[in-house]
Amino acid sequence: MKENGEKAGIDSAFASSKLVLDYKSLLENTGISIIIIDIDGQYIFANSFAANLLGCDVQGVVGKMMSDFLPPEVAQKYLVRNRQLIQSGKGEVYEATFDLPSGTKTFLINDQVLKDDQGNGFAIQSSSIDITERKVTEKRLAESEANARGIMESTDDVLVLLDKNGILIDCNEAHARRLNKTREELLGKCIFDELPPDLAKSRRDAVDLCVSTGECVHGEDSRFGRCIEYVVDPIFSENRKVEKVAIFARDVTERKRTEEELLKSKHLYDDLVSKITVGVYVLRTRPDESFGLEYVSPRMSELLGLSVDDLLSNHEAIFKVIHPEDLDSFIQMNLRGIQHKVPFDWKGRIVVKGHVRWLHVSSLPQLLENGDTFWHGLVEDITERVRNEAEIKLKNDELTNLNATKDKFFSIIAHDLKSPFNSIIGFSSLLSRQVNERDYEGIKKYATIIQESSQQALDLLVNLLEWSRSQTGKMVFTPEDVDVAFLISQSVGILIGAAQQKQIAVHKQMPANLVVRADNAMVNTILRNLISNAIKFTNPGGSIVISAERKAEELLISVADNGVGINQVSIDKLFRIEETYSTLGTQKEKGSGLGLLLCKEFVEKHGGRIWVESEVGKGSTFWFTIPLKKEI
């Protein structure tokens, strides 16, 4: 009866709520999904927009429970959350995605607590705006921006975006390198202030002309003996006014020099090109698409394994040395260049005296008054470069295999987790039997085993969680000023119980204050794993020494024990994910080897080093460093 009275009171409070009575029409016509849910998860109001999203009409929603429309675990989650909000009296704005009858939707949700006359919360009014399309658009925009940035950074040519006053809006790294500055230092600055006065004036004049005429402006200037070709393109606003300009600049010094030298006498030209490592040629094409070489340097003749006379007299001679598999691409690119007067740029294989070589052939067209075209070209042997690229690809494939090894490693972890849980389950059953039999010695024995197995499972789970977060990028590296001496004392305090059970003495040798820039959680994990391992592999009655010493550029920390030690074969397997290494402690404690991998990962995130020195039967010393001055 009491519950019915409280329910009637809530219904009365809801019925008197101005949000429902005075603004019901407004709630129906806002275009926003609005629902009101009481403290038990029952829908007590829904506008038509909300009901439609849930796949029915208003009558089909009101009186129903959240669990009627949402998966049980989701409904329970929001039921608990709503009760917390009602209890606190505070609203919340957030984004959430739901699988609804109308499809998977993402909403911007504003949850507010409805209160009765006494100020007590009794329900949640949830207003939702469908932002699914906006999220899709934002994702596409982010991808588009990433693609644009990738294009900008894929060239050594300068790409710059300015407003009409010359303020830098964006640029690629090539532009920043030209000015010996970073991109961030240049953004928002006037580009003309970064250039020599004479060069700044010519560039400003070009930008002003582009802004005033709305047409592309082509220019050329010299800087430090380099010839720079540039184009200023207008970018129009919606009202067709030029508000921004894009500048494309390319260092054409070598091209200019080549073009000038090609116009000199053949004798002088031969003398010049014979001293360079690339081949040079001049090809003439005619409107009827016939062609022939006008000039061939000795180096080009050498690269192709053909005489200069053969190349000049037989325009098809070069086709005979092209590798059969690459011949079609060479012919098609030639036809495209001749027909459209666009630069020729081909990379492919040739076969000379039975040996396969890679060439890079490129040329630029020069239109002549009689309709013919001169192609000034270079031929470069890139065999070594291609081999290096193939080696890089091989290394990348090796990295892929290493990642696959990590995946395999995680599957091994799943197997390792079974052992402690099997022990817990099995000995729990035995413990229950000992309780019934009042065998207190047996109870103590099995309780100890269960405790050790539980701790083993917990340690493995903690390490696995931290490793997973590290590998998936969810563990953020957050350096701050931390006192390593305090962290060491803290870790020892946590693990001292395990050491005392084995009557192991733990000694600390370090100054009182060792403040460095480091990630607190990661250093804690490193220390916890190294000290825990030292306890595990030290015989009862042994000792452990933890020391720290400040060097000139780094903090050196060590954890030494006089335990069982490690042989060299096993040492070589430590810190390597593709190797499986795990051994029992002095009291049969089990491990997975994951802790040391975590240590290595976290030490390297600090820019430090980790290594071990060990001798079988005499103990092990694990060392790691944290840089003091290195930029993290």
ZAVORO-643915 format. One record per residue (C-alpha): residue number from 1; x, y, z. Coordinates in steps of 0.05 Angstrom, whole numbers, padded with zeros to 5 digits. Example, Ala and Ser with C-alpha at 12.3 -4.5 7.8 and 13.67 -1.06 7.14 Angstrom:
BEGIN
ATOM  seq       X       Y       Z
ATOM    1   00246  -00090   00156
ATOM    2   00273  -00021   00143
% end
This chain:
BEGIN
ATOM  seq       X       Y       Z
ATOM    1   00000   00000   00000
ATOM    2   00057   00047   00015
ATOM    3   00088   00036  -00053
ATOM    4   00021   00050  -00086
ATOM    5   00016   00115  -00047
ATOM    6   00085   00136  -00069
ATOM    7   00068   00119  -00141
ATOM    8   00005   00160  -00138
ATOM    9   00045   00218  -00110
ATOM   10   00094   00215  -00168
ATOM   11   00038   00211  -00218
ATOM   12   00005   00271  -00186
ATOM   13   00071   00310  -00187
ATOM   14   00081   00291  -00260
ATOM   15   00010   00311  -00278
ATOM   16   00021   00380  -00246
ATOM   17   00089   00390  -00281
ATOM   18   00086   00452  -00324
ATOM   19   00134   00420  -00373
ATOM   20   00080   00370  -00390
ATOM   21   00015   00408  -00381
ATOM   22   00033   00478  -00404
ATOM   23   00081   00459  -00460
ATOM   24   00055   00394  -00488
ATOM   25   00041   00424  -00555
ATOM   26   00112   00453  -00557
ATOM   27   00141   00385  -00540
ATOM   28   00103   00354  -00598
ATOM   29   00127   00404  -00650
ATOM   30   00200   00417  -00633
ATOM   31   00228   00366  -00682
ATOM   32   00267   00338  -00622
ATOM   33   00256   00270  -00591
ATOM   34   00230   00281  -00521
ATOM   35   00214   00226  -00471
ATOM   36   00202   00225  -00396
ATOM   37   00223   00164  -00356
ATOM   38   00205   00152  -00283
ATOM   39   00253   00125  -00231
ATOM   40   00232   00053  -00247
ATOM   41   00249   00059  -00321
ATOM   42   00177   00067  -00345
ATOM   43   00161   00116  -00402
ATOM   44   00109   00164  -00375
ATOM   45   00113   00212  -00434
ATOM   46   00138   00210  -00506
ATOM   47   00126   00258  -00563
ATOM   48   00111   00232  -00633
ATOM   49   00182   00242  -00656
ATOM   50   00210   00198  -00601
ATOM   51   00156   00145  -00611
ATOM   52   00172   00142  -00685
ATOM   53   00245   00128  -00670
ATOM   54   00224   00071  -00625
ATOM   55   00182   00042  -00682
ATOM   56   00112   00055  -00656
ATOM   57   00062   00109  -00637
ATOM   58   00058   00148  -00572
ATOM   59   00007   00099  -00542
ATOM   60   00055   00043  -00557
ATOM   61   00110   00076  -00515
ATOM   62   00076   00107  -00454
ATOM   63   00070   00056  -00398
ATOM   64   00124   00012  -00428
ATOM   65   00192   00000  -00395
ATOM   66   00261   00017  -00424
ATOM   67   00275  -00058  -00428
ATOM   68   00217  -00065  -00478
ATOM   69   00258  -00026  -00529
ATOM   70   00331  -00033  -00509
ATOM   71   00375  -00095  -00497
ATOM   72   00372  -00116  -00423
ATOM   73   00443  -00096  -00407
ATOM   74   00433  -00027  -00440
ATOM   75   00366  -00016  -00405
ATOM   76   00397  -00035  -00338
ATOM   77   00456   00012  -00350
ATOM   78   00410   00072  -00363
ATOM   79   00363   00053  -00306
ATOM   80   00420   00056  -00256
ATOM   81   00446   00120  -00287
ATOM   82   00377   00154  -00287
ATOM   83   00368   00138  -00213
ATOM   84   00435   00169  -00198
ATOM   85   00416   00232  -00235
ATOM   86   00348   00236  -00201
ATOM   87   00381   00227  -00133
ATOM   88   00433   00281  -00148
ATOM   89   00382   00328  -00180
ATOM   90   00433   00346  -00235
ATOM   91   00423   00339  -00309
ATOM   92   00474   00315  -00361
ATOM   93   00489   00327  -00435
ATOM   94   00523   00271  -00474
ATOM   95   00527   00233  -00540
ATOM   96   00504   00161  -00547
ATOM   97   00490   00110  -00602
ATOM   98   00431   00061  -00600
ATOM   99   00407   00004  -00643
ATOM  100   00334   00024  -00652
ATOM  101   00278  -00005  -00695
ATOM  102   00289   00055  -00740
ATOM  103   00363   00036  -00747
ATOM  104   00429   00052  -00712
ATOM  105   00427   00124  -00691
ATOM  106   00474   00172  -00655
ATOM  107   00442   00226  -00612
ATOM  108   00461   00289  -00574
ATOM  109   00422   00278  -00509
ATOM  110   00403   00329  -00456
ATOM  111   00377   00294  -00393
ATOM  112   00344   00338  -00340
ATOM  113   00314   00318  -00274
ATOM  114   00239   00333  -00263
ATOM  115   00224   00353  -00191
ATOM  116   00160   00356  -00150
ATOM  117   00136   00416  -00109
ATOM  118   00183   00396  -00052
ATOM  119   00242   00396  -00100
ATOM  120   00250   00320  -00101
ATOM  121   00267   00289  -00167
ATOM  122   00219   00237  -00194
ATOM  123   00234   00228  -00268
ATOM  124   00283   00243  -00325
ATOM  125   00263   00286  -00384
ATOM  126   00309   00265  -00441
ATOM  127   00313   00310  -00502
ATOM  128   00351   00280  -00562
ATOM  129   00375   00308  -00628
ATOM  130   00393   00258  -00683
ATOM  131   00465   00275  -00702
ATOM  132   00478   00211  -00742
ATOM  133   00488   00248  -00808
ATOM  134   00530   00301  -00775
ATOM  135   00576   00247  -00747
ATOM  136   00582   00216  -00816
ATOM  137   00597   00284  -00845
ATOM  138   00649   00299  -00792
ATOM  139   00683   00233  -00806
ATOM  140   00685   00246  -00880
ATOM  141   00711   00316  -00868
ATOM  142   00766   00289  -00824
ATOM  143   00785   00238  -00877
ATOM  144   00784   00292  -00930
ATOM  145   00829   00337  -00889
ATOM  146   00877   00279  -00876
ATOM  147   00879   00263  -00951
ATOM  148   00892   00336  -00967
ATOM  149   00948   00340  -00916
ATOM  150   00978   00276  -00944
ATOM  151   00978   00305  -01014
ATOM  152   01010   00369  -00990
ATOM  153   01066   00332  -00954
ATOM  154   01079   00283  -01011
ATOM  155   01120   00332  -01051
ATOM  156   01183   00374  -01041
ATOM  157   01150   00431  -01078
ATOM  158   01125   00489  -01037
ATOM  159   01050   00494  -01024
ATOM  160   01023   00555  -00987
ATOM  161   00953   00581  -00970
ATOM  162   00948   00655  -00953
ATOM  163   00893   00705  -00940
ATOM  164   00892   00765  -00986
ATOM  165   00937   00804  -00938
ATOM  166   00992   00752  -00940
ATOM  167   00977   00719  -00873
ATOM  168   00996   00645  -00875
ATOM  169   00935   00600  -00865
ATOM  170   00970   00535  -00882
ATOM  171   01032   00507  -00915
ATOM  172   01069   00442  -00924
ATOM  173   01133   00422  -00889
ATOM  174   01173   00436  -00952
ATOM  175   01158   00511  -00945
ATOM  176   01177   00510  -00871
ATOM  177   01243   00476  -00888
ATOM  178   01260   00529  -00940
ATOM  179   01255   00581  -00885
ATOM  180   01289   00539  -00831
ATOM  181   01228   00543  -00787
ATOM  182   01172   00497  -00765
ATOM  183   01103   00500  -00795
ATOM  184   01074   00520  -00728
ATOM  185   01121   00579  -00723
ATOM  186   01098   00605  -00790
ATOM  187   01022   00597  -00783
ATOM  188   00988   00664  -00773
ATOM  189   01050   00703  -00794
ATOM  190   01055   00749  -00854
ATOM  191   01094   00710  -00906
ATOM  192   01126   00772  -00934
ATOM  193   01160   00785  -00867
ATOM  194   01196   00718  -00874
ATOM  195   01228   00733  -00942
ATOM  196   01286   00778  -00964
ATOM  197   01260   00849  -00981
ATOM  198   01268   00844  -01057
ATOM  199   01236   00775  -01059
ATOM  200   01181   00797  -01012
ATOM  201   01163   00855  -01058
ATOM  202   01157   00812  -01120
ATOM  203   01115   00760  -01083
ATOM  204   01070   00814  -01053
ATOM  205   01060   00845  -01122
ATOM  206   01040   00777  -01150
ATOM  207   00990   00764  -01094
ATOM  208   00960   00834  -01101
ATOM  209   00953   00825  -01176
ATOM  210   00918   00758  -01166
ATOM  211   00871   00787  -01114
ATOM  212   00853   00847  -01157
ATOM  213   00844   00810  -01224
ATOM  214   00819   00743  -01199
ATOM  215   00867   00709  -01247
ATOM  216   00927   00663  -01239
ATOM  217   00994   00697  -01236
ATOM  218   01057   00662  -01259
ATOM  219   01125   00685  -01237
ATOM  220   01197   00667  -01229
ATOM  221   01251   00693  -01182
ATOM  222   01319   00675  -01156
ATOM  223   01341   00661  -01085
ATOM  224   01410   00642  -01062
ATOM  225   01428   00622  -01133
ATOM  226   01366   00579  -01141
ATOM  227   01313   00590  -01194
ATOM  228   01242   00587  -01166
ATOM  229   01180   00581  -01210
ATOM  230   01113   00598  -01177
ATOM  231   01039   00604  -01191
ATOM  232   00990   00645  -01150
ATOM  233   00919   00618  -01156
ATOM  234   00858   00657  -01132
ATOM  235   00808   00624  -01084
ATOM  236   00740   00656  -01088
ATOM  237   00689   00666  -01032
ATOM  238   00614   00656  -01042
ATOM  239   00607   00727  -01067
ATOM  240   00660   00715  -01120
ATOM  241   00712   00757  -01086
ATOM  242   00783   00734  -01077
ATOM  243   00793   00723  -01003
ATOM  244   00851   00674  -01005
ATOM  245   00906   00653  -01053
ATOM  246   00945   00588  -01061
ATOM  247   01018   00590  -01081
ATOM  248   01054   00533  -01114
ATOM  249   01129   00541  -01119
ATOM  250   01180   00494  -01148
ATOM  251   01256   00496  -01151
ATOM  252   01269   00491  -01226
ATOM  253   01343   00507  -01223
ATOM  254   01366   00440  -01250
ATOM  255   01313   00440  -01305
ATOM  256   01333   00510  -01326
ATOM  257   01405   00493  -01327
ATOM  258   01392   00431  -01368
ATOM  259   01350   00469  -01418
ATOM  260   01402   00522  -01427
ATOM  261   01458   00472  -01436
ATOM  262   01418   00433  -01487
ATOM  263   01416   00495  -01530
ATOM  264   01492   00500  -01533
ATOM  265   01536   00467  -01585
ATOM  266   01539   00391  -01585
ATOM  267   01613   00390  -01569
ATOM  268   01606   00433  -01507
ATOM  269   01544   00395  -01487
ATOM  270   01580   00328  -01493
ATOM  271   01636   00355  -01450
ATOM  272   01586   00375  -01396
ATOM  273   01541   00314  -01394
ATOM  274   01599   00265  -01397
ATOM  275   01615   00288  -01326
ATOM  276   01547   00272  -01295
ATOM  277   01520   00205  -01274
ATOM  278   01453   00210  -01309
ATOM  279   01440   00203  -01383
ATOM  280   01413   00263  -01423
ATOM  281   01374   00263  -01488
ATOM  282   01335   00309  -01534
ATOM  283   01276   00279  -01570
ATOM  284   01237   00313  -01626
ATOM  285   01164   00295  -01638
ATOM  286   01123   00320  -01697
ATOM  287   01049   00334  -01705
ATOM  288   01040   00268  -01743
ATOM  289   01066   00233  -01679
ATOM  290   01131   00211  -01712
ATOM  291   01193   00220  -01669
ATOM  292   01268   00213  -01667
ATOM  293   01326   00227  -01619
ATOM  294   01364   00291  -01634
ATOM  295   01417   00282  -01581
ATOM  296   01441   00224  -01536
ATOM  297   01495   00232  -01483
ATOM  298   01550   00180  -01475
ATOM  299   01522   00162  -01407
ATOM  300   01453   00146  -01435
ATOM  301   01486   00103  -01488
ATOM  302   01524   00066  -01433
ATOM  303   01461   00056  -01391
ATOM  304   01422   00026  -01449
ATOM  305   01479  -00016  -01477
ATOM  306   01470   00015  -01546
ATOM  307   01516   00059  -01586
ATOM  308   01500   00132  -01596
ATOM  309   01495   00121  -01671
ATOM  310   01445   00064  -01663
ATOM  311   01401   00108  -01619
ATOM  312   01403   00168  -01666
ATOM  313   01392   00129  -01730
ATOM  314   01339   00080  -01706
ATOM  315   01283   00110  -01665
ATOM  316   01258   00041  -01645
ATOM  317   01325   00016  -01618
ATOM  318   01308   00035  -01547
ATOM  319   01245  -00008  -01548
ATOM  320   01288  -00070  -01558
ATOM  321   01321  -00063  -01490
ATOM  322   01258  -00049  -01450
ATOM  323   01237  -00109  -01407
ATOM  324   01179  -00145  -01442
ATOM  325   01134  -00138  -01380
ATOM  326   01146  -00062  -01377
ATOM  327   01144  -00048  -01452
ATOM  328   01070  -00032  -01456
ATOM  329   01072   00020  -01400
ATOM  330   01132   00053  -01435
ATOM  331   01096   00056  -01502
ATOM  332   01031   00082  -01471
ATOM  333   01066   00136  -01432
ATOM  334   01103   00158  -01495
ATOM  335   01038   00163  -01534
ATOM  336   01005   00202  -01478
ATOM  337   01063   00252  -01474
ATOM  338   01065   00262  -01549
ATOM  339   00989   00271  -01556
ATOM  340   00977   00315  -01496
ATOM  341   01045   00350  -01489
ATOM  342   01051   00331  -01416
ATOM  343   01116   00314  -01379
ATOM  344   01141   00243  -01389
ATOM  345   01159   00205  -01325
ATOM  346   01171   00129  -01329
ATOM  347   01203   00079  -01283
ATOM  348   01215   00009  -01308
ATOM  349   01264  -00046  -01325
ATOM  350   01313  -00056  -01382
ATOM  351   01353  -00117  -01401
ATOM  352   01425  -00104  -01420
ATOM  353   01472  -00162  -01435
ATOM  354   01426  -00209  -01396
ATOM  355   01425  -00164  -01334
ATOM  356   01362  -00129  -01311
ATOM  357   01369  -00056  -01290
ATOM  358   01317  -00005  -01266
ATOM  359   01315   00063  -01301
ATOM  360   01279   00128  -01286
ATOM  361   01266   00165  -01352
ATOM  362   01236   00235  -01348
ATOM  363   01230   00293  -01397
ATOM  364   01195   00360  -01405
ATOM  365   01164   00386  -01470
ATOM  366   01184   00450  -01505
ATOM  367   01137   00472  -01561
ATOM  368   01172   00499  -01623
ATOM  369   01143   00550  -01671
ATOM  370   01138   00500  -01728
ATOM  371   01092   00454  -01686
ATOM  372   01146   00405  -01667
ATOM  373   01162   00390  -01594
ATOM  374   01230   00383  -01562
ATOM  375   01233   00336  -01503
ATOM  376   01292   00350  -01457
ATOM  377   01302   00287  -01417
ATOM  378   01343   00251  -01364
ATOM  379   01357   00177  -01356
ATOM  380   01378   00153  -01286
ATOM  381   01398   00084  -01262
ATOM  382   01355   00072  -01200
ATOM  383   01371  -00002  -01191
ATOM  384   01401   00009  -01122
ATOM  385   01343   00053  -01101
ATOM  386   01293   00000  -01122
ATOM  387   01331  -00053  -01085
ATOM  388   01331  -00009  -01023
ATOM  389   01257   00002  -01030
ATOM  390   01247  -00073  -01036
ATOM  391   01288  -00083  -00973
ATOM  392   01245  -00032  -00937
ATOM  393   01183  -00069  -00960
ATOM  394   01214  -00133  -00934
ATOM  395   01226  -00099  -00867
ATOM  396   01154  -00076  -00866
ATOM  397   01131  -00147  -00880
ATOM  398   01174  -00169  -00821
ATOM  399   01140  -00118  -00777
ATOM  400   01073  -00145  -00800
ATOM  401   01096  -00214  -00780
ATOM  402   01117  -00187  -00713
ATOM  403   01047  -00159  -00703
ATOM  404   01019  -00226  -00720
ATOM  405   01065  -00255  -00667
ATOM  406   01036  -00208  -00616
ATOM  407   00966  -00232  -00635
ATOM  408   00990  -00303  -00624
ATOM  409   01019  -00281  -00558
ATOM  410   00952  -00256  -00533
ATOM  411   00921  -00323  -00549
ATOM  412   00975  -00355  -00505
ATOM  413   00956  -00308  -00449
ATOM  414   00885  -00335  -00452
ATOM  415   00913  -00405  -00441
ATOM  416   00956  -00381  -00383
ATOM  417   00896  -00351  -00348
ATOM  418   00862  -00419  -00344
ATOM  419   00913  -00449  -00296
ATOM  420   00903  -00403  -00235
ATOM  421   00828  -00403  -00244
ATOM  422   00826  -00479  -00247
ATOM  423   00866  -00480  -00183
ATOM  424   00819  -00431  -00150
ATOM  425   00757  -00472  -00170
ATOM  426   00787  -00539  -00152
ATOM  427   00816  -00519  -00085
ATOM  428   00753  -00479  -00067
ATOM  429   00715  -00544  -00072
ATOM  430   00766  -00579  -00028
ATOM  431   00764  -00520   00020
ATOM  432   00688  -00527   00026
ATOM  433   00697  -00600   00043
ATOM  434   00750  -00585   00096
ATOM  435   00704  -00533   00128
ATOM  436   00650  -00586   00135
ATOM  437   00701  -00634   00165
ATOM  438   00731  -00578   00208
ATOM  439   00800  -00595   00184
ATOM  440   00833  -00528   00200
ATOM  441   00902  -00548   00175
ATOM  442   00871  -00568   00108
ATOM  443   00830  -00503   00107
ATOM  444   00894  -00462   00118
ATOM  445   00931  -00501   00065
ATOM  446   00878  -00495   00012
ATOM  447   00862  -00422   00029
ATOM  448   00936  -00406   00019
ATOM  449   00936  -00440  -00049
ATOM  450   00872  -00404  -00069
ATOM  451   00902  -00337  -00046
ATOM  452   00966  -00349  -00086
ATOM  453   00927  -00371  -00148
ATOM  454   00882  -00310  -00142
ATOM  455   00942  -00264  -00136
ATOM  456   00974  -00298  -00196
ATOM  457   00911  -00289  -00237
ATOM  458   00904  -00216  -00214
ATOM  459   00977  -00200  -00231
ATOM  460   00969  -00231  -00300
ATOM  461   00903  -00194  -00312
ATOM  462   00933  -00128  -00291
ATOM  463   00993  -00137  -00336
ATOM  464   00949  -00161  -00393
ATOM  465   00904  -00100  -00386
ATOM  466   00962  -00052  -00385
ATOM  467   00995  -00086  -00445
ATOM  468   00929  -00085  -00484
ATOM  469   00919  -00012  -00469
ATOM  470   00990   00004  -00490
ATOM  471   00984  -00035  -00556
ATOM  472   00917  -00005  -00575
ATOM  473   00939   00067  -00560
ATOM  474   00890   00074  -00501
ATOM  475   00945   00084  -00450
ATOM  476   00965   00157  -00455
ATOM  477   01038   00173  -00438
ATOM  478   01032   00230  -00387
ATOM  479   01100   00254  -00360
ATOM  480   01101   00294  -00296
ATOM  481   01148   00308  -00238
ATOM  482   01151   00244  -00198
ATOM  483   01195   00223  -00139
ATOM  484   01224   00155  -00159
ATOM  485   01249   00143  -00088
ATOM  486   01177   00149  -00063
ATOM  487   01151   00102  -00119
ATOM  488   01204   00050  -00101
ATOM  489   01184   00053  -00027
ATOM  490   01111   00049  -00047
ATOM  491   01122  -00013  -00091
ATOM  492   01164  -00047  -00036
ATOM  493   01108  -00032   00014
ATOM  494   01057  -00067  -00031
ATOM  495   01100  -00129  -00042
ATOM  496   01134  -00134   00026
ATOM  497   01083  -00186   00049
ATOM  498   01104  -00234  -00006
ATOM  499   01177  -00223   00012
ATOM  500   01165  -00235   00086
ATOM  501   01129  -00301   00071
ATOM  502   01195  -00325   00040
ATOM  503   01237  -00290   00094
ATOM  504   01270  -00247   00040
ATOM  505   01305  -00183   00062
ATOM  506   01292  -00123   00017
ATOM  507   01344  -00066   00019
ATOM  508   01339   00003  -00014
ATOM  509   01401   00043  -00033
ATOM  510   01383   00112  -00060
ATOM  511   01380   00186  -00043
ATOM  512   01317   00211  -00009
ATOM  513   01295   00256  -00067
ATOM  514   01297   00231  -00139
ATOM  515   01249   00275  -00178
ATOM  516   01247   00264  -00254
ATOM  517   01198   00276  -00310
ATOM  518   01163   00209  -00320
ATOM  519   01095   00175  -00325
ATOM  520   01076   00157  -00254
ATOM  521   01033   00096  -00272
ATOM  522   01084   00067  -00321
ATOM  523   01143   00073  -00273
ATOM  524   01099   00040  -00219
ATOM  525   01086  -00018  -00266
ATOM  526   01160  -00026  -00282
ATOM  527   01180  -00026  -00209
ATOM  528   01123  -00073  -00189
ATOM  529   01141  -00125  -00242
ATOM  530   01216  -00123  -00229
ATOM  531   01210  -00127  -00153
ATOM  532   01156  -00181  -00158
ATOM  533   01201  -00222  -00204
ATOM  534   01259  -00214  -00157
ATOM  535   01217  -00241  -00099
ATOM  536   01191  -00298  -00142
ATOM  537   01261  -00322  -00162
ATOM  538   01297  -00311  -00096
ATOM  539   01304  -00370  -00049
ATOM  540   01275  -00366   00021
ATOM  541   01322  -00328   00066
ATOM  542   01354  -00291   00007
ATOM  543   01358  -00216  -00004
ATOM  544   01339  -00163  -00056
ATOM  545   01374  -00096  -00066
ATOM  546   01338  -00038  -00101
ATOM  547   01383   00021  -00119
ATOM  548   01378   00086  -00157
ATOM  549   01433   00133  -00179
ATOM  550   01429   00200  -00215
ATOM  551   01478   00203  -00274
ATOM  552   01494   00263  -00318
ATOM  553   01438   00251  -00368
ATOM  554   01396   00195  -00338
ATOM  555   01371   00162  -00275
ATOM  556   01398   00091  -00267
ATOM  557   01354   00042  -00228
ATOM  558   01369  -00030  -00213
ATOM  559   01334  -00089  -00178
ATOM  560   01384  -00143  -00157
ATOM  561   01372  -00210  -00124
ATOM  562   01415  -00269  -00103
ATOM  563   01366  -00320  -00130
ATOM  564   01367  -00375  -00182
ATOM  565   01395  -00332  -00240
ATOM  566   01382  -00339  -00314
ATOM  567   01424  -00375  -00367
ATOM  568   01447  -00338  -00429
ATOM  569   01399  -00375  -00476
ATOM  570   01340  -00353  -00434
ATOM  571   01367  -00282  -00427
ATOM  572   01366  -00276  -00502
ATOM  573   01291  -00292  -00501
ATOM  574   01274  -00238  -00450
ATOM  575   01239  -00175  -00474
ATOM  576   01222  -00208  -00541
ATOM  577   01149  -00217  -00558
ATOM  578   01163  -00269  -00612
ATOM  579   01198  -00314  -00560
ATOM  580   01160  -00351  -00506
ATOM  581   01197  -00350  -00439
ATOM  582   01167  -00367  -00372
ATOM  583   01193  -00407  -00313
ATOM  584   01171  -00426  -00243
ATOM  585   01193  -00387  -00182
ATOM  586   01230  -00418  -00124
ATOM  587   01164  -00438  -00093
ATOM  588   01131  -00459  -00158
ATOM  589   01103  -00389  -00171
ATOM  590   01079  -00384  -00243
ATOM  591   01089  -00328  -00292
ATOM  592   01074  -00311  -00365
ATOM  593   01134  -00269  -00384
ATOM  594   01086  -00211  -00399
ATOM  595   01112  -00168  -00342
ATOM  596   01181  -00159  -00373
ATOM  597   01150  -00141  -00441
ATOM  598   01110  -00087  -00405
ATOM  599   01173  -00062  -00372
ATOM  600   01209  -00057  -00438
ATOM  601   01150  -00021  -00471
ATOM  602   01143   00030  -00416
ATOM  603   01218   00043  -00408
ATOM  604   01224   00056  -00483
ATOM  605   01165   00104  -00481
ATOM  606   01209   00145  -00434
ATOM  607   01267   00141  -00483
ATOM  608   01305   00096  -00435
ATOM  609   01339   00028  -00437
ATOM  610   01328  -00038  -00400
ATOM  611   01375  -00098  -00394
ATOM  612   01394  -00155  -00348
ATOM  613   01458  -00184  -00320
ATOM  614   01453  -00253  -00291
ATOM  615   01491  -00316  -00272
ATOM  616   01458  -00383  -00257
ATOM  617   01457  -00397  -00183
ATOM  618   01481  -00328  -00163
ATOM  619   01423  -00283  -00180
ATOM  620   01402  -00230  -00230
ATOM  621   01405  -00154  -00235
ATOM  622   01354  -00117  -00278
ATOM  623   01374  -00046  -00299
ATOM  624   01333   00009  -00331
ATOM  625   01343   00083  -00343
ATOM  626   01300   00145  -00347
ATOM  627   01330   00204  -00386
ATOM  628   01337   00268  -00346
ATOM  629   01346   00319  -00402
ATOM  630   01317   00285  -00463
ATOM  631   01255   00317  -00493
ATOM  632   01198   00270  -00480
% end
